[in-house]
Amino acid sequence: MLTLTRGAVSERLWRLRKDHRSIEAIVRARTDADGVSLNINYNGEASSTRHWPTYELAAREADARLRDFLRQGWATHW
């Protein structure tokens, strides 16, 4: 099972750029409940947040979103 890096509160899974804009996926450990939150940020501001019971499920969703954005012409950027 995948987990956040030991001691980490959040972890960026990917960042994309297109036309001076950015989108990133960040998984955060939830402090109010079990599981993690998957945050999709657009230009540094929260665009969507979804809660998942496990890191693995959140990472799968982030990967699906990444594939969608790549099909739309976004490019990976770190």
Backbone as a ProteinNet text record, in pm:
[ID]
protein_1_A
[PRIMARY]
MLTLTRGAVSERLWRLRKDHRSIEAIVRARTDADGVSLNINYNGEASSTRHWPTYELAAREADARLRDFLRQGWATHW
[TERTIARY]
84	0	87.8	52.5	126.8	86.8	180.6	151.1	229.2	191.6	269.7	407.6	506.7	641	636.2	710.6	706.5	716.2	619.8	618.6	562.3	534.8	485.5	337.2	299.9	160.4	97.2	178.5	129.1	239.9	196.6	292	235.8	316.1	272.3	297.6	193.9	206.4	253.1	202.5	245.4	211.2	277.6	248.7	254.9	160.4	153.2	154.6	200.6	201.1	144.5	79.7	29.8	-3.5	55.5	25.1	35.8	145	172.9	73.9	7.4	-83.5	-29.9	-72.6	-27.3	-142.6	-131.4	-223.6	-137.2	-171.7	-96.7	-191.5	-148.4	-224.1	-144.4	-209.9	-145.4	-231.7	-167.8	-236.2	-198.4	-299.6	-277.7	-338.3	-264.8	-318.9	-430.3	-540	-651.4	-628.6	-645.6	-629.2	-762.2	-872.3	-1004.6	-1068.7	-1008.7	-1066	-958.9	-993.3	-901.4	-896.4	-787.7	-776.2	-697	-712.2	-637.6	-731.6	-685.6	-757.2	-672.4	-736	-668.9	-711.6	-615.4	-642.2	-587.7	-669	-625.3	-621.8	-504	-485.3	-460.9	-527.2	-511.5	-448.2	-330.6	-255.5	-237.6	-211.1	-182.9	-303.5	-423.4	-544.3	-625.7	-687.8	-766.4	-877.8	-882	-984.4	-1086.5	-1035.3	-1124.6	-1054.4	-1134.3	-1083.7	-1177.4	-1117.3	-1197.1	-1129	-1207.7	-1154.2	-1156.7	-1048.5	-1035.7	-995.3	-1039.6	-1003.4	-856.3	-793.7	-653.9	-574.8	-444.6	-354.2	-360.9	-368.3	-369.6	-488.1	-605.9	-723.3	-708.9	-654.7	-631.7	-530.1	-425.5	-322.4	-379	-467.6	-532.5	-615.6	-691.9	-772.5	-682.3	-574	-480.1	-419.2	-388.1	-330.5	-430.7	-557	-660.7	-675.3	-674	-682.8	-561.4	-442.1	-319.1	-330.9	-377.2	-393.3	-489.6	-598.4	-694.2	-628.4	-553.3	-487.6	-381	-306.5	-203.8	-267.9	-384	-456.3	-500.7	-519	-562.8	-444.2	-323.6	-207.7	-124.7	-156.8	-75.3	54.7	162.4	294.7	341.4	409.5	460.8	565.4	571.2	664.1	689.8	817.9	851.4	922.4
-118.6	0	124	221.8	346.4	436.7	514.4	608.6	736.3	839.5	962.3	932.3	1005.4	990.3	1005	923.1	922.2	1063.5	1100.4	1230.5	1343.9	1317.1	1423.2	1450.1	1574.9	1614	1624.8	1661.3	1670.2	1632.7	1597.7	1557.6	1596.1	1669.3	1703.9	1583.8	1541.2	1426.5	1469.1	1583.5	1634	1781.2	1845.8	1985.7	1997.5	2071.4	2091	2240.1	2272.3	2411.4	2418.2	2532.2	2559	2707.6	2776.2	2918.1	3001.4	2987.5	3063.5	3034.4	2920.9	2877.2	2747.1	2711.5	2586.6	2515	2383.6	2297.8	2197.4	2171.7	2071.3	1987.6	1863.9	1771.9	1750.2	1772.7	1757.4	1666.2	1565.6	1477.5	1524.2	1543	1588.3	1487.8	1461.3	1378.8	1457.7	1393.1	1461.1	1457.2	1570	1575.9	1557.5	1580.4	1570.6	1433.4	1348.2	1216.4	1126.6	999.1	906.2	936.6	893.2	908.1	1030.8	1066.8	1179.1	1264.4	1384.6	1473.5	1491.6	1489.4	1519.7	1659.8	1751.3	1889.9	1912.6	1969.9	2012.9	2165.7	2221.5	2366.7	2421.6	2533.8	2602.5	2737.7	2760.6	2884.3	2911.7	2806.3	2819.5	2829.3	2828.9	2837.7	2709.7	2670.1	2546.3	2552	2450.7	2439.8	2333.1	2221.2	2115.2	2035	1978.6	1892.3	1773.6	1655.4	1534	1447.8	1388	1304.6	1158	1087.7	945.5	868.8	744.2	666.6	622.8	612.9	570.7	657.3	661.1	732	670.2	538.4	468.9	512.5	523.8	567.7	712.6	797.5	937.5	946.3	865.3	866	817	719.7	672.1	782.6	854.4	965	1073.8	1106	1207.7	1164.6	1036.7	985.7	997.3	968.5	982.1	1127.6	1219.3	1362.1	1406.5	1355.5	1389.1	1349.1	1228.4	1182.5	1271.7	1313.4	1403.6	1536.6	1595.3	1722.7	1709.4	1600.1	1580.1	1570.7	1506	1498.6	1636.5	1729.6	1863.9	1958.3	1902.8	1981.9	2039.5	2005.5	2050.5	1970.5	2031.1	1965.4	1956.1	1846	1829.4	1933.9	1975.8	2079.7	2061.6	2061.2	2051.4	2175.4
0	0	0	-81.3	-87.6	28	78.8	186.3	163.8	235.6	233.6	289.3	242.9	295.4	446.7	518.5	664.9	721.4	803.6	868.7	783.2	656.7	568.2	594.9	585.7	599.1	461.2	360.8	224.2	126.4	6.3	-97.3	-233.9	-312.6	-447.9	-537.6	-609.2	-698.6	-837.4	-884.7	-1014.8	-1027.1	-1123	-1157.7	-1309	-1365.4	-1509.6	-1542.4	-1663.9	-1710	-1851.1	-1879.3	-2013.7	-2020.5	-2118.7	-2141.4	-2012.5	-1939.9	-1817.2	-1704.6	-1711.4	-1606	-1548	-1427.3	-1366.6	-1297.4	-1294.2	-1220.8	-1145.3	-1018.7	-942.9	-859.2	-833.7	-748.7	-620.9	-507.6	-377	-291.3	-231.7	-137	3	86.7	224.5	322.4	430	537.1	605.4	636.5	704	854.5	918.3	1063.2	1134.9	1065.1	1126.9	1110.3	1027.8	1000.5	940.7	924.2	858.3	709.8	646	501.7	461.7	334.6	277.2	192.5	161.7	70.4	-53.7	-169.5	-295.1	-335.5	-338.7	-377.8	-517.9	-603.7	-736.2	-731.2	-747.5	-741.5	-880.8	-909.9	-1038.1	-1009.3	-1065.8	-1041.7	-892.7	-815.6	-673.6	-583	-638.6	-557.6	-570.5	-460.8	-459.6	-563.4	-647.4	-749.4	-709.8	-656	-607.7	-499.7	-411.7	-304.7	-293.7	-283.2	-265.8	-160.9	-73.7	33.4	-8.5	27.6	-5.5	119.7	133.2	252.1	252.8	134.1	128.1	30.1	51.7	-38.2	-177.7	-184.3	-313.5	-400.1	-341.5	-417.4	-464	-379.1	-417.1	-530.3	-522.9	-627.1	-760.2	-756.7	-880.5	-944.9	-862.9	-915	-973	-902	-950.8	-1083.6	-1097.4	-1221.5	-1336.9	-1309.5	-1412.9	-1455.2	-1357.1	-1389	-1469.6	-1432.6	-1505	-1651.9	-1678.9	-1817.6	-1895.1	-1829.8	-1895.7	-1932.6	-1839.3	-1866.3	-1975.2	-1973.5	-2076.5	-2215.3	-2224.3	-2352.6	-2400.5	-2306.1	-2340	-2370.5	-2373.1	-2410.7	-2297.3	-2172.3	-2060.2	-2058.9	-2006.6	-2000.8	-1856.8	-1825	-1689	-1658.3	-1533.1	-1489.4	-1340.4	-1300.4	-1158.3	-1117
[MASK]
++++++++++++++++++++++++++++++++++++++++++++++++++++++++++++++++++++++++++++++

